[in-house]
């Protein structure tokens, strides 16, 4: 996300705090897919992920005046999403985080053989991700899929930055082992 978009998001939040419905529509349009995907990875249920979008943006509408700008708006949105998802999961008896719902995006410019190889690698990666602990999967998801910094992940998850770094280190190490065992030598970037 560019610096301009981040500043623009903060302006949208200020306008939402004043009851500007158009600003809310713009913010929703800009971030609902990210909120949905993150929520889906946590709750593993499309309908519940859709419900999360509604809950998150309703909270934004109600709480916009309390946004202090200590983090990026996208970080704030994912923190709200995480809180809502974990609350929903606590209400469910079959609580288990996993990345089965992650979808690979196909590059249409690739030839069919490359597409199949990417799908196979993507499927293997998703399978290997399930071998990580829920805490490690969550950190990998936020850093690599949502491109959040260590500082932002610490804020979203509510843990110290050093804990994020430690979890990321061990997650990458374990993931490299799992990928190697799956026959993917490249490992994790």
C-alpha positions, 0 to 999 in steps of 0.5 A: 500500500502506498503512503498516499493510500495510507494517508487517504485511508486516514482521511476516509476514517475522519470523514466516516467519523463525521457520518460520511456514507460515501467515505464508508463505501470507498473504504469498504471497496478498498479493504473488504476483500482483504478483510474477507480473505483474512477472516476466511483463513481464520474461521474457515467458513465462507458464510462466517467470513461474510458475516465478519465483513459486516461486523468489522465495517459496522465497528468501523462505522461506529468506532471511526471517531476513536481511531487514533492513527497509531497504526495504518488503517489496514492494520486496524481493520485486520486487528478488528477482524482477528478479534471478531474471528477469534470471538466467533471461533470461541463460540464454535466447538470445533475451533481449529485454525488452518489454511485450507481456505487459502486460494492460489491466484492463477497467472493467466499469462503462464502456459498450461504447464507452468500453471499446473506446476504453480498449482501443485507448488501452491497446493504443497505449500498450503499442505505444508502450512497446515503442519505449522502450529496455529500461532506460526500459521497466523504470523506467516499469513499476516507477514506473507499474505497480507504483507504486514510488518513485524510491528503491525503483526505485533499490534494485530496479534497483541504480542511483543515484536520480538515474539513475532520475530521469534515465531516467524523464525521458527515458522520459516525454519519448520516450513522449509523442513516441510517443503523439503520433505514434500520435494520442494527444495526452494524452501521459504523466501 
